[in-house]
């Protein structure tokens, strides 16, 4: 996901995009993995992405994410300005 640190059209909406994937991916028999190098992405960005992901891999173990926010709620928080999640634009 290092490309998300670049200055590309739409890249600042990556958190919203990933949240919306939660509507689409369950319709298919596939697995999708977004790999973030934590040395490139700051903690605030990681926390934003953690909220929009239903499962996480921690220490090579796939597990349910206790911080997951369903996309309907997540997107409402982003639009309402009450979101406590960060976007890639917040990373310096």
PyMOL Python script that loads the backbone (N, CA, C, O; Angstrom):
from pymol import cmd

cmd.read_pdbstr("""\
ATOM      1  N   UNK A   1       0.810  -1.197   0.000  1.00  0.00           N
ATOM      2  CA  UNK A   1       0.000   0.000   0.000  1.00  0.00           C
ATOM      3  C   UNK A   1       0.855   1.264   0.000  1.00  0.00           C
ATOM      4  O   UNK A   1       0.332   2.369   0.151  1.00  0.00           O
ATOM      5  N   UNK A   2       2.152   1.106  -0.168  1.00  0.00           N
ATOM      6  CA  UNK A   2       3.032   2.268  -0.181  1.00  0.00           C
ATOM      7  C   UNK A   2       2.649   3.299  -1.231  1.00  0.00           C
ATOM      8  O   UNK A   2       2.935   4.485  -1.063  1.00  0.00           O
ATOM      9  N   UNK A   3       2.006   2.866  -2.313  1.00  0.00           N
ATOM     10  CA  UNK A   3       1.566   3.796  -3.358  1.00  0.00           C
ATOM     11  C   UNK A   3       0.618   4.846  -2.788  1.00  0.00           C
ATOM     12  O   UNK A   3       0.525   5.948  -3.329  1.00  0.00           O
ATOM     13  N   UNK A   4      -0.089   4.521  -1.701  1.00  0.00           N
ATOM     14  CA  UNK A   4      -1.072   5.440  -1.131  1.00  0.00           C
ATOM     15  C   UNK A   4      -0.418   6.673  -0.509  1.00  0.00           C
ATOM     16  O   UNK A   4      -1.111   7.636  -0.179  1.00  0.00           O
ATOM     17  N   UNK A   5       0.894   6.655  -0.346  1.00  0.00           N
ATOM     18  CA  UNK A   5       1.592   7.814   0.173  1.00  0.00           C
ATOM     19  C   UNK A   5       1.925   8.822  -0.915  1.00  0.00           C
ATOM     20  O   UNK A   5       2.368   9.934  -0.626  1.00  0.00           O
ATOM     21  N   UNK A   6       1.710   8.430  -2.173  1.00  0.00           N
ATOM     22  CA  UNK A   6       1.996   9.317  -3.293  1.00  0.00           C
ATOM     23  C   UNK A   6       0.903  10.342  -3.499  1.00  0.00           C
ATOM     24  O   UNK A   6      -0.146  10.293  -2.856  1.00  0.00           O
ATOM     25  N   UNK A   7       1.160  11.267  -4.398  1.00  0.00           N
ATOM     26  CA  UNK A   7       0.195  12.324  -4.709  1.00  0.00           C
ATOM     27  C   UNK A   7      -0.547  11.944  -5.987  1.00  0.00           C
ATOM     28  O   UNK A   7      -0.251  12.451  -7.069  1.00  0.00           O
ATOM     29  N   UNK A   8      -1.520  11.041  -5.840  1.00  0.00           N
ATOM     30  CA  UNK A   8      -2.298  10.557  -6.973  1.00  0.00           C
ATOM     31  C   UNK A   8      -3.756  10.978  -6.798  1.00  0.00           C
ATOM     32  O   UNK A   8      -4.217  11.132  -5.667  1.00  0.00           O
ATOM     33  N   UNK A   9      -4.481  11.165  -7.886  1.00  0.00           N
ATOM     34  CA  UNK A   9      -5.898  11.529  -7.766  1.00  0.00           C
ATOM     35  C   UNK A   9      -6.665  10.494  -6.943  1.00  0.00           C
ATOM     36  O   UNK A   9      -6.571   9.294  -7.201  1.00  0.00           O
ATOM     37  N   UNK A  10      -7.422  10.968  -5.953  1.00  0.00           N
ATOM     38  CA  UNK A  10      -8.256  10.097  -5.143  1.00  0.00           C
ATOM     39  C   UNK A  10      -7.561   9.406  -3.987  1.00  0.00           C
ATOM     40  O   UNK A  10      -8.226   8.778  -3.163  1.00  0.00           O
ATOM     41  N   UNK A  11      -6.244   9.503  -3.901  1.00  0.00           N
ATOM     42  CA  UNK A  11      -5.511   8.762  -2.872  1.00  0.00           C
ATOM     43  C   UNK A  11      -5.904   9.220  -1.460  1.00  0.00           C
ATOM     44  O   UNK A  11      -5.773   8.455  -0.504  1.00  0.00           O
ATOM     45  N   UNK A  12      -6.374  10.432  -1.331  1.00  0.00           N
ATOM     46  CA  UNK A  12      -6.744  10.940  -0.012  1.00  0.00           C
ATOM     47  C   UNK A  12      -8.064  10.344   0.483  1.00  0.00           C
ATOM     48  O   UNK A  12      -8.447  10.538   1.637  1.00  0.00           O
ATOM     49  N   UNK A  13      -8.748   9.625  -0.392  1.00  0.00           N
ATOM     50  CA  UNK A  13     -10.010   8.983  -0.025  1.00  0.00           C
ATOM     51  C   UNK A  13      -9.845   7.490   0.233  1.00  0.00           C
ATOM     52  O   UNK A  13     -10.833   6.756   0.233  1.00  0.00           O
ATOM     53  N   UNK A  14      -8.628   7.032   0.451  1.00  0.00           N
ATOM     54  CA  UNK A  14      -8.360   5.602   0.563  1.00  0.00           C
ATOM     55  C   UNK A  14      -9.103   4.956   1.729  1.00  0.00           C
ATOM     56  O   UNK A  14      -9.542   3.812   1.607  1.00  0.00           O
ATOM     57  N   UNK A  15      -9.255   5.647   2.844  1.00  0.00           N
ATOM     58  CA  UNK A  15      -9.952   5.081   3.993  1.00  0.00           C
ATOM     59  C   UNK A  15     -11.420   4.845   3.646  1.00  0.00           C
ATOM     60  O   UNK A  15     -11.980   3.804   3.990  1.00  0.00           O
ATOM     61  N   UNK A  16     -12.037   5.795   2.975  1.00  0.00           N
ATOM     62  CA  UNK A  16     -13.432   5.624   2.544  1.00  0.00           C
ATOM     63  C   UNK A  16     -13.538   4.481   1.540  1.00  0.00           C
ATOM     64  O   UNK A  16     -14.453   3.662   1.629  1.00  0.00           O
ATOM     65  N   UNK A  17     -12.624   4.421   0.600  1.00  0.00           N
ATOM     66  CA  UNK A  17     -12.614   3.351  -0.400  1.00  0.00           C
ATOM     67  C   UNK A  17     -12.532   1.977   0.271  1.00  0.00           C
ATOM     68  O   UNK A  17     -13.289   1.066  -0.066  1.00  0.00           O
ATOM     69  N   UNK A  18     -11.609   1.841   1.216  1.00  0.00           N
ATOM     70  CA  UNK A  18     -11.458   0.545   1.884  1.00  0.00           C
ATOM     71  C   UNK A  18     -12.698   0.189   2.698  1.00  0.00           C
ATOM     72  O   UNK A  18     -13.073  -0.981   2.775  1.00  0.00           O
ATOM     73  N   UNK A  19     -13.324   1.170   3.294  1.00  0.00           N
ATOM     74  CA  UNK A  19     -14.554   0.893   4.035  1.00  0.00           C
ATOM     75  C   UNK A  19     -15.646   0.407   3.085  1.00  0.00           C
ATOM     76  O   UNK A  19     -16.375  -0.533   3.404  1.00  0.00           O
ATOM     77  N   UNK A  20     -15.761   1.038   1.929  1.00  0.00           N
ATOM     78  CA  UNK A  20     -16.778   0.637   0.951  1.00  0.00           C
ATOM     79  C   UNK A  20     -16.524  -0.773   0.398  1.00  0.00           C
ATOM     80  O   UNK A  20     -17.463  -1.443  -0.031  1.00  0.00           O
ATOM     81  N   UNK A  21     -15.296  -1.217   0.403  1.00  0.00           N
ATOM     82  CA  UNK A  21     -15.003  -2.592  -0.029  1.00  0.00           C
ATOM     83  C   UNK A  21     -15.729  -3.615   0.836  1.00  0.00           C
ATOM     84  O   UNK A  21     -15.991  -4.730   0.386  1.00  0.00           O
ATOM     85  N   UNK A  22     -16.054  -3.251   2.066  1.00  0.00           N
ATOM     86  CA  UNK A  22     -16.785  -4.155   2.951  1.00  0.00           C
ATOM     87  C   UNK A  22     -18.200  -4.435   2.454  1.00  0.00           C
ATOM     88  O   UNK A  22     -18.817  -5.404   2.895  1.00  0.00           O
ATOM     89  N   UNK A  23     -18.727  -3.619   1.555  1.00  0.00           N
ATOM     90  CA  UNK A  23     -20.020  -3.889   0.908  1.00  0.00           C
ATOM     91  C   UNK A  23     -19.862  -4.896  -0.229  1.00  0.00           C
ATOM     92  O   UNK A  23     -20.766  -5.689  -0.493  1.00  0.00           O
ATOM     93  N   UNK A  24     -18.714  -4.861  -0.896  1.00  0.00           N
ATOM     94  CA  UNK A  24     -18.502  -5.631  -2.121  1.00  0.00           C
ATOM     95  C   UNK A  24     -17.871  -7.001  -1.877  1.00  0.00           C
ATOM     96  O   UNK A  24     -18.350  -8.006  -2.404  1.00  0.00           O
ATOM     97  N   UNK A  25     -16.820  -7.048  -1.094  1.00  0.00           N
ATOM     98  CA  UNK A  25     -16.050  -8.283  -0.944  1.00  0.00           C
ATOM     99  C   UNK A  25     -16.846  -9.486  -0.443  1.00  0.00           C
ATOM    100  O   UNK A  25     -16.592 -10.598  -0.908  1.00  0.00           O
ATOM    101  N   UNK A  26     -17.794  -9.323   0.481  1.00  0.00           N
ATOM    102  CA  UNK A  26     -18.545 -10.501   0.942  1.00  0.00           C
ATOM    103  C   UNK A  26     -19.373 -11.185  -0.153  1.00  0.00           C
ATOM    104  O   UNK A  26     -19.817 -12.318   0.034  1.00  0.00           O
ATOM    105  N   UNK A  27     -19.582 -10.525  -1.273  1.00  0.00           N
ATOM    106  CA  UNK A  27     -20.366 -11.094  -2.373  1.00  0.00           C
ATOM    107  C   UNK A  27     -19.565 -12.093  -3.196  1.00  0.00           C
ATOM    108  O   UNK A  27     -20.122 -12.791  -4.044  1.00  0.00           O
ATOM    109  N   UNK A  28     -18.264 -12.164  -2.951  1.00  0.00           N
ATOM    110  CA  UNK A  28     -17.395 -12.999  -3.756  1.00  0.00           C
ATOM    111  C   UNK A  28     -16.593 -13.954  -2.874  1.00  0.00           C
ATOM    112  O   UNK A  28     -16.327 -13.662  -1.708  1.00  0.00           O
ATOM    113  N   UNK A  29     -16.219 -15.074  -3.432  1.00  0.00           N
ATOM    114  CA  UNK A  29     -15.417 -16.058  -2.708  1.00  0.00           C
ATOM    115  C   UNK A  29     -13.935 -15.757  -2.945  1.00  0.00           C
ATOM    116  O   UNK A  29     -13.229 -16.497  -3.629  1.00  0.00           O
ATOM    117  N   UNK A  30     -13.492 -14.650  -2.357  1.00  0.00           N
ATOM    118  CA  UNK A  30     -12.104 -14.212  -2.511  1.00  0.00           C
ATOM    119  C   UNK A  30     -11.575 -13.701  -1.177  1.00  0.00           C
ATOM    120  O   UNK A  30     -12.336 -13.439  -0.245  1.00  0.00           O
ATOM    121  N   UNK A  31     -10.293 -13.570  -1.109  1.00  0.00           N
ATOM    122  CA  UNK A  31      -9.652 -12.925   0.039  1.00  0.00           C
ATOM    123  C   UNK A  31      -8.906 -11.705  -0.476  1.00  0.00           C
ATOM    124  O   UNK A  31      -8.269 -11.754  -1.528  1.00  0.00           O
ATOM    125  N   UNK A  32      -8.987 -10.618   0.265  1.00  0.00           N
ATOM    126  CA  UNK A  32      -8.267  -9.399  -0.088  1.00  0.00           C
ATOM    127  C   UNK A  32      -7.426  -8.989   1.105  1.00  0.00           C
ATOM    128  O   UNK A  32      -7.901  -8.987   2.241  1.00  0.00           O
ATOM    129  N   UNK A  33      -6.183  -8.644   0.844  1.00  0.00           N
ATOM    130  CA  UNK A  33      -5.276  -8.236   1.908  1.00  0.00           C
ATOM    131  C   UNK A  33      -4.655  -6.898   1.521  1.00  0.00           C
ATOM    132  O   UNK A  33      -4.087  -6.758   0.438  1.00  0.00           O
ATOM    133  N   UNK A  34      -4.767  -5.928   2.407  1.00  0.00           N
ATOM    134  CA  UNK A  34      -4.085  -4.652   2.227  1.00  0.00           C
ATOM    135  C   UNK A  34      -2.933  -4.648   3.219  1.00  0.00           C
ATOM    136  O   UNK A  34      -3.143  -4.674   4.432  1.00  0.00           O
ATOM    137  N   UNK A  35      -1.733  -4.617   2.701  1.00  0.00           N
ATOM    138  CA  UNK A  35      -0.541  -4.694   3.549  1.00  0.00           C
ATOM    139  C   UNK A  35       0.075  -3.312   3.705  1.00  0.00           C
ATOM    140  O   UNK A  35       0.481  -2.684   2.727  1.00  0.00           O
ATOM    141  N   UNK A  36       0.137  -2.848   4.944  1.00  0.00           N
ATOM    142  CA  UNK A  36       0.692  -1.543   5.252  1.00  0.00           C
ATOM    143  C   UNK A  36       2.016  -1.717   5.980  1.00  0.00           C
ATOM    144  O   UNK A  36       2.085  -2.404   6.998  1.00  0.00           O
ATOM    145  N   UNK A  37       3.055  -1.101   5.462  1.00  0.00           N
ATOM    146  CA  UNK A  37       4.361  -1.086   6.118  1.00  0.00           C
ATOM    147  C   UNK A  37       4.308   0.006   7.184  1.00  0.00           C
ATOM    148  O   UNK A  37       4.284   1.193   6.862  1.00  0.00           O
ATOM    149  N   UNK A  38       4.292  -0.395   8.439  1.00  0.00           N
ATOM    150  CA  UNK A  38       4.128   0.566   9.526  1.00  0.00           C
ATOM    151  C   UNK A  38       5.316   1.497   9.690  1.00  0.00           C
ATOM    152  O   UNK A  38       5.235   2.480  10.427  1.00  0.00           O
ATOM    153  N   UNK A  39       6.425   1.199   9.008  1.00  0.00           N
ATOM    154  CA  UNK A  39       7.542   2.152   9.031  1.00  0.00           C
ATOM    155  C   UNK A  39       7.281   3.317   8.079  1.00  0.00           C
ATOM    156  O   UNK A  39       7.909   4.368   8.203  1.00  0.00           O
ATOM    157  N   UNK A  40       6.354   3.139   7.125  1.00  0.00           N
ATOM    158  CA  UNK A  40       6.012   4.202   6.188  1.00  0.00           C
ATOM    159  C   UNK A  40       4.751   4.956   6.605  1.00  0.00           C
ATOM    160  O   UNK A  40       4.625   6.152   6.344  1.00  0.00           O
ATOM    161  N   UNK A  41       3.817   4.254   7.255  1.00  0.00           N
ATOM    162  CA  UNK A  41       2.558   4.858   7.656  1.00  0.00           C
ATOM    163  C   UNK A  41       2.583   5.138   9.148  1.00  0.00           C
ATOM    164  O   UNK A  41       2.957   4.275   9.942  1.00  0.00           O
ATOM    165  N   UNK A  42       2.186   6.336   9.528  1.00  0.00           N
ATOM    166  CA  UNK A  42       2.176   6.696  10.938  1.00  0.00           C
ATOM    167  C   UNK A  42       1.059   6.006  11.705  1.00  0.00           C
ATOM    168  O   UNK A  42       0.170   5.401  11.106  1.00  0.00           O
ATOM    169  N   UNK A  43       1.102   6.096  13.025  1.00  0.00           N
ATOM    170  CA  UNK A  43       0.107   5.447  13.888  1.00  0.00           C
ATOM    171  C   UNK A  43      -1.288   5.984  13.631  1.00  0.00           C
ATOM    172  O   UNK A  43      -2.247   5.212  13.672  1.00  0.00           O
ATOM    173  N   UNK A  44      -1.443   7.263  13.370  1.00  0.00           N
ATOM    174  CA  UNK A  44      -2.785   7.813  13.152  1.00  0.00           C
ATOM    175  C   UNK A  44      -3.416   7.228  11.898  1.00  0.00           C
ATOM    176  O   UNK A  44      -4.618   6.966  11.872  1.00  0.00           O
ATOM    177  N   UNK A  45      -2.620   7.022  10.866  1.00  0.00           N
ATOM    178  CA  UNK A  45      -3.141   6.410   9.641  1.00  0.00           C
ATOM    179  C   UNK A  45      -3.493   4.954   9.888  1.00  0.00           C
ATOM    180  O   UNK A  45      -4.536   4.481   9.437  1.00  0.00           O
ATOM    181  N   UNK A  46      -2.644   4.251  10.592  1.00  0.00           N
ATOM    182  CA  UNK A  46      -2.897   2.845  10.899  1.00  0.00           C
ATOM    183  C   UNK A  46      -4.205   2.708  11.664  1.00  0.00           C
ATOM    184  O   UNK A  46      -4.982   1.795  11.387  1.00  0.00           O
ATOM    185  N   UNK A  47      -4.463   3.586  12.610  1.00  0.00           N
ATOM    186  CA  UNK A  47      -5.692   3.508  13.385  1.00  0.00           C
ATOM    187  C   UNK A  47      -6.910   3.729  12.510  1.00  0.00           C
ATOM    188  O   UNK A  47      -7.937   3.082  12.714  1.00  0.00           O
ATOM    189  N   UNK A  48      -6.822   4.623  11.545  1.00  0.00           N
ATOM    190  CA  UNK A  48      -7.931   4.837  10.627  1.00  0.00           C
ATOM    191  C   UNK A  48      -8.232   3.603   9.805  1.00  0.00           C
ATOM    192  O   UNK A  48      -9.394   3.250   9.605  1.00  0.00           O
ATOM    193  N   UNK A  49      -7.190   2.947   9.331  1.00  0.00           N
ATOM    194  CA  UNK A  49      -7.389   1.751   8.533  1.00  0.00           C
ATOM    195  C   UNK A  49      -7.828   0.575   9.383  1.00  0.00           C
ATOM    196  O   UNK A  49      -8.513  -0.323   8.894  1.00  0.00           O
ATOM    197  N   UNK A  50      -7.452   0.570  10.615  1.00  0.00           N
ATOM    198  CA  UNK A  50      -7.861  -0.522  11.493  1.00  0.00           C
ATOM    199  C   UNK A  50      -9.363  -0.507  11.725  1.00  0.00           C
ATOM    200  O   UNK A  50      -9.976  -1.569  11.831  1.00  0.00           O
ATOM    201  N   UNK A  51      -9.963   0.661  11.806  1.00  0.00           N
ATOM    202  CA  UNK A  51     -11.403   0.760  12.068  1.00  0.00           C
ATOM    203  C   UNK A  51     -12.242   0.258  10.902  1.00  0.00           C
ATOM    204  O   UNK A  51     -13.367  -0.197  11.108  1.00  0.00           O
ATOM    205  N   UNK A  52     -11.721   0.330   9.683  1.00  0.00           N
ATOM    206  CA  UNK A  52     -12.534  -0.061   8.519  1.00  0.00           C
ATOM    207  C   UNK A  52     -12.265  -1.487   8.045  1.00  0.00           C
ATOM    208  O   UNK A  52     -12.686  -1.867   6.952  1.00  0.00           O
ATOM    209  N   UNK A  53     -11.570  -2.275   8.855  1.00  0.00           N
ATOM    210  CA  UNK A  53     -11.190  -3.624   8.481  1.00  0.00           C
ATOM    211  C   UNK A  53     -11.793  -4.622   9.466  1.00  0.00           C
ATOM    212  O   UNK A  53     -11.540  -4.532  10.668  1.00  0.00           O
ATOM    213  N   UNK A  54     -12.589  -5.574   8.969  1.00  0.00           N
ATOM    214  CA  UNK A  54     -13.280  -6.509   9.854  1.00  0.00           C
ATOM    215  C   UNK A  54     -12.367  -7.579  10.436  1.00  0.00           C
ATOM    216  O   UNK A  54     -12.637  -8.115  11.511  1.00  0.00           O
ATOM    217  N   UNK A  55     -11.291  -7.889   9.728  1.00  0.00           N
ATOM    218  CA  UNK A  55     -10.326  -8.862  10.218  1.00  0.00           C
ATOM    219  C   UNK A  55      -8.928  -8.297  10.038  1.00  0.00           C
ATOM    220  O   UNK A  55      -8.675  -7.509   9.127  1.00  0.00           O
ATOM    221  N   UNK A  56      -8.035  -8.705  10.910  1.00  0.00           N
ATOM    222  CA  UNK A  56      -6.645  -8.251  10.846  1.00  0.00           C
ATOM    223  C   UNK A  56      -5.720  -9.431  11.042  1.00  0.00           C
ATOM    224  O   UNK A  56      -6.094 -10.445  11.633  1.00  0.00           O
ATOM    225  N   UNK A  57      -4.516  -9.287  10.542  1.00  0.00           N
ATOM    226  CA  UNK A  57      -3.477 -10.284  10.780  1.00  0.00           C
ATOM    227  C   UNK A  57      -2.491  -9.656  11.752  1.00  0.00           C
ATOM    228  O   UNK A  57      -1.859  -8.643  11.456  1.00  0.00           O
ATOM    229  N   UNK A  58      -2.375 -10.275  12.910  1.00  0.00           N
ATOM    230  CA  UNK A  58      -1.458  -9.792  13.938  1.00  0.00           C
ATOM    231  C   UNK A  58      -0.560 -10.958  14.324  1.00  0.00           C
ATOM    232  O   UNK A  58      -1.038 -12.006  14.759  1.00  0.00           O
ATOM    233  N   UNK A  59       0.740 -10.768  14.162  1.00  0.00           N
ATOM    234  CA  UNK A  59       1.670 -11.842  14.490  1.00  0.00           C
ATOM    235  C   UNK A  59       1.397 -13.102  13.700  1.00  0.00           C
ATOM    236  O   UNK A  59       1.489 -14.204  14.242  1.00  0.00           O
ATOM    237  N   UNK A  60       1.061 -12.960  12.421  1.00  0.00           N
ATOM    238  CA  UNK A  60       0.778 -14.072  11.507  1.00  0.00           C
ATOM    239  C   UNK A  60      -0.518 -14.806  11.815  1.00  0.00           C
ATOM    240  O   UNK A  60      -0.748 -15.894  11.287  1.00  0.00           O
ATOM    241  N   UNK A  61      -1.380 -14.224  12.670  1.00  0.00           N
ATOM    242  CA  UNK A  61      -2.648 -14.850  13.028  1.00  0.00           C
ATOM    243  C   UNK A  61      -3.802 -13.981  12.538  1.00  0.00           C
ATOM    244  O   UNK A  61      -3.893 -12.804  12.885  1.00  0.00           O
ATOM    245  N   UNK A  62      -4.684 -14.570  11.729  1.00  0.00           N
ATOM    246  CA  UNK A  62      -5.882 -13.876  11.265  1.00  0.00           C
ATOM    247  C   UNK A  62      -6.912 -13.893  12.383  1.00  0.00           C
ATOM    248  O   UNK A  62      -7.222 -14.948  12.937  1.00  0.00           O
ATOM    249  N   UNK A  63      -7.441 -12.716  12.712  1.00  0.00           N
ATOM    250  CA  UNK A  63      -8.424 -12.647  13.786  1.00  0.00           C
ATOM    251  C   UNK A  63      -9.448 -11.552  13.526  1.00  0.00           C
ATOM    252  O   UNK A  63      -9.210 -10.631  12.743  1.00  0.00           O
ATOM    253  N   UNK A  64     -10.597 -11.666  14.199  1.00  0.00           N
ATOM    254  CA  UNK A  64     -11.620 -10.632  14.113  1.00  0.00           C
ATOM    255  C   UNK A  64     -11.067  -9.354  14.732  1.00  0.00           C
ATOM    256  O   UNK A  64     -10.340  -9.405  15.725  1.00  0.00           O
ATOM    257  N   UNK A  65     -11.405  -8.229  14.158  1.00  0.00           N
ATOM    258  CA  UNK A  65     -10.913  -6.940  14.622  1.00  0.00           C
ATOM    259  C   UNK A  65     -11.894  -6.349  15.645  1.00  0.00           C
ATOM    260  O   UNK A  65     -13.021  -6.012  15.282  1.00  0.00           O
ATOM    261  N   UNK A  66     -11.492  -6.218  16.899  1.00  0.00           N
ATOM    262  CA  UNK A  66     -12.402  -5.660  17.900  1.00  0.00           C
ATOM    263  C   UNK A  66     -12.667  -4.169  17.706  1.00  0.00           C
ATOM    264  O   UNK A  66     -13.584  -3.630  18.325  1.00  0.00           O
ATOM    265  N   UNK A  67     -11.889  -3.489  16.863  1.00  0.00           N
ATOM    266  CA  UNK A  67     -12.055  -2.061  16.618  1.00  0.00           C
ATOM    267  C   UNK A  67     -12.843  -1.768  15.341  1.00  0.00           C
ATOM    268  O   UNK A  67     -13.010  -0.610  14.959  1.00  0.00           O
ATOM    269  N   UNK A  68     -13.326  -2.823  14.685  1.00  0.00           N
ATOM    270  CA  UNK A  68     -14.039  -2.679  13.414  1.00  0.00           C
ATOM    271  C   UNK A  68     -15.311  -1.851  13.566  1.00  0.00           C
ATOM    272  O   UNK A  68     -16.075  -2.024  14.515  1.00  0.00           O
ATOM    273  N   UNK A  69     -15.517  -0.953  12.614  1.00  0.00           N
ATOM    274  CA  UNK A  69     -16.737  -0.150  12.538  1.00  0.00           C
ATOM    275  C   UNK A  69     -17.380  -0.483  11.199  1.00  0.00           C
ATOM    276  O   UNK A  69     -16.755  -0.274  10.159  1.00  0.00           O
ATOM    277  N   UNK A  70     -18.626  -1.002  11.190  1.00  0.00           N
ATOM    278  CA  UNK A  70     -19.286  -1.337   9.929  1.00  0.00           C
ATOM    279  C   UNK A  70     -19.320  -0.124   8.989  1.00  0.00           C
ATOM    280  O   UNK A  70     -19.382   1.015   9.450  1.00  0.00           O
ATOM    281  N   UNK A  71     -19.279  -0.369   7.671  1.00  0.00           N
ATOM    282  CA  UNK A  71     -19.150   0.740   6.725  1.00  0.00           C
ATOM    283  C   UNK A  71     -20.246   1.790   6.835  1.00  0.00           C
ATOM    284  O   UNK A  71     -19.967   2.975   6.653  1.00  0.00           O
ATOM    285  N   UNK A  72     -21.472   1.401   7.123  1.00  0.00           N
ATOM    286  CA  UNK A  72     -22.546   2.391   7.244  1.00  0.00           C
ATOM    287  C   UNK A  72     -22.212   3.402   8.343  1.00  0.00           C
ATOM    288  O   UNK A  72     -22.347   4.609   8.144  1.00  0.00           O
ATOM    289  N   UNK A  73     -21.779   2.909   9.491  1.00  0.00           N
ATOM    290  CA  UNK A  73     -21.420   3.789  10.604  1.00  0.00           C
ATOM    291  C   UNK A  73     -20.129   4.549  10.314  1.00  0.00           C
ATOM    292  O   UNK A  73     -20.027   5.747  10.581  1.00  0.00           O
ATOM    293  N   UNK A  74     -19.153   3.844   9.770  1.00  0.00           N
ATOM    294  CA  UNK A  74     -17.851   4.440   9.478  1.00  0.00           C
ATOM    295  C   UNK A  74     -17.992   5.606   8.510  1.00  0.00           C
ATOM    296  O   UNK A  74     -17.441   6.683   8.739  1.00  0.00           O
ATOM    297  N   UNK A  75     -18.738   5.385   7.419  1.00  0.00           N
ATOM    298  CA  UNK A  75     -18.903   6.428   6.406  1.00  0.00           C
ATOM    299  C   UNK A  75     -19.706   7.601   6.946  1.00  0.00           C
ATOM    300  O   UNK A  75     -19.440   8.749   6.589  1.00  0.00           O
ATOM    301  N   UNK A  76     -20.682   7.328   7.802  1.00  0.00           N
ATOM    302  CA  UNK A  76     -21.446   8.414   8.422  1.00  0.00           C
ATOM    303  C   UNK A  76     -20.542   9.271   9.302  1.00  0.00           C
ATOM    304  O   UNK A  76     -20.656  10.496   9.312  1.00  0.00           O
ATOM    305  N   UNK A  77     -19.644   8.623  10.038  1.00  0.00           N
ATOM    306  CA  UNK A  77     -18.696   9.371  10.868  1.00  0.00           C
ATOM    307  C   UNK A  77     -17.779  10.235  10.008  1.00  0.00           C
ATOM    308  O   UNK A  77     -17.504  11.384  10.352  1.00  0.00           O
ATOM    309  N   UNK A  78     -17.311   9.689   8.898  1.00  0.00           N
ATOM    310  CA  UNK A  78     -16.444  10.462   8.006  1.00  0.00           C
ATOM    311  C   UNK A  78     -17.180  11.674   7.446  1.00  0.00           C
ATOM    312  O   UNK A  78     -16.625  12.772   7.410  1.00  0.00           O
ATOM    313  N   UNK A  79     -18.403  11.488   7.017  1.00  0.00           N
ATOM    314  CA  UNK A  79     -19.184  12.568   6.412  1.00  0.00           C
ATOM    315  C   UNK A  79     -19.651  13.594   7.444  1.00  0.00           C
ATOM    316  O   UNK A  79     -19.761  14.783   7.144  1.00  0.00           O
ATOM    317  N   UNK A  80     -19.923  13.124   8.657  1.00  0.00           N
ATOM    318  CA  UNK A  80     -20.448  14.020   9.680  1.00  0.00           C
ATOM    319  C   UNK A  80     -19.396  14.855  10.370  1.00  0.00           C
ATOM    320  O   UNK A  80     -19.715  15.738  11.166  1.00  0.00           O
ATOM    321  N   UNK A  81     -18.151  14.579  10.069  1.00  0.00           N
ATOM    322  CA  UNK A  81     -17.089  15.338  10.695  1.00  0.00           C
ATOM    323  C   UNK A  81     -16.791  14.897  12.120  1.00  0.00           C
ATOM    324  O   UNK A  81     -15.964  15.504  12.799  1.00  0.00           O
ATOM    325  N   UNK A  82     -17.461  13.843  12.576  1.00  0.00           N
ATOM    326  CA  UNK A  82     -17.229  13.348  13.931  1.00  0.00           C
ATOM    327  C   UNK A  82     -16.271  12.178  13.945  1.00  0.00           C
ATOM    328  O   UNK A  82     -16.092  11.535  14.979  1.00  0.00           O
ATOM    329  N   UNK A  83     -15.667  11.899  12.834  1.00  0.00           N
ATOM    330  CA  UNK A  83     -14.799  10.731  12.730  1.00  0.00           C
ATOM    331  C   UNK A  83     -13.552  10.913  13.574  1.00  0.00           C
ATOM    332  O   UNK A  83     -12.991  12.006  13.658  1.00  0.00           O
ATOM    333  N   UNK A  84     -13.133   9.835  14.192  1.00  0.00           N
ATOM    334  CA  UNK A  84     -11.896   9.854  14.959  1.00  0.00           C
ATOM    335  C   UNK A  84     -10.823   9.079  14.220  1.00  0.00           C
ATOM    336  O   UNK A  84      -9.810   8.694  14.806  1.00  0.00           O
ATOM    337  N   UNK A  85     -11.046   8.847  12.918  1.00  0.00           N
ATOM    338  CA  UNK A  85     -10.082   8.110  12.115  1.00  0.00           C
ATOM    339  C   UNK A  85      -9.312   9.087  11.247  1.00  0.00           C
ATOM    340  O   UNK A  85      -9.792  10.179  10.941  1.00  0.00           O
ATOM    341  N   UNK A  86      -8.123   8.686  10.858  1.00  0.00           N
ATOM    342  CA  UNK A  86      -7.273   9.523  10.024  1.00  0.00           C
ATOM    343  C   UNK A  86      -7.287   9.022   8.596  1.00  0.00           C
ATOM    344  O   UNK A  86      -7.601   7.860   8.337  1.00  0.00           O
ATOM    345  N   UNK A  87      -6.950   9.894   7.683  1.00  0.00           N
ATOM    346  CA  UNK A  87      -6.796   9.500   6.293  1.00  0.00           C
ATOM    347  C   UNK A  87      -5.318   9.542   5.945  1.00  0.00           C
ATOM    348  O   UNK A  87      -4.499  10.021   6.728  1.00  0.00           O
ATOM    349  N   UNK A  88      -4.989   9.047   4.786  1.00  0.00           N
ATOM    350  CA  UNK A  88      -3.600   9.062   4.345  1.00  0.00           C
ATOM    351  C   UNK A  88      -3.080  10.493   4.280  1.00  0.00           C
ATOM    352  O   UNK A  88      -1.885  10.724   4.462  1.00  0.00           O
ATOM    353  N   UNK A  89      -3.955  11.449   4.026  1.00  0.00           N
ATOM    354  CA  UNK A  89      -3.539  12.847   3.935  1.00  0.00           C
ATOM    355  C   UNK A  89      -2.960  13.348   5.265  1.00  0.00           C
ATOM    356  O   UNK A  89      -2.205  14.320   5.282  1.00  0.00           O
ATOM    357  N   UNK A  90      -3.309  12.690   6.376  1.00  0.00           N
ATOM    358  CA  UNK A  90      -2.808  13.092   7.681  1.00  0.00           C
ATOM    359  C   UNK A  90      -1.378  12.677   7.926  1.00  0.00           C
ATOM    360  O   UNK A  90      -0.745  13.164   8.863  1.00  0.00           O
ATOM    361  N   UNK A  91      -0.854  11.783   7.101  1.00  0.00           N
ATOM    362  CA  UNK A  91       0.503  11.274   7.293  1.00  0.00           C
ATOM    363  C   UNK A  91       1.487  12.238   6.646  1.00  0.00           C
ATOM    364  O   UNK A  91       1.316  12.622   5.489  1.00  0.00           O
ATOM    365  N   UNK A  92       2.492  12.621   7.373  1.00  0.00           N
ATOM    366  CA  UNK A  92       3.486  13.546   6.808  1.00  0.00           C
ATOM    367  C   UNK A  92       4.627  12.807   6.187  1.00  0.00           C
ATOM    368  O   UNK A  92       5.553  13.428   5.665  1.00  0.00           O
TER     369      UNK A  92
END
""", "prot")
cmd.dss("prot")
cmd.show_as("cartoon", "prot")
cmd.util.cbc("prot")
cmd.orient("prot")
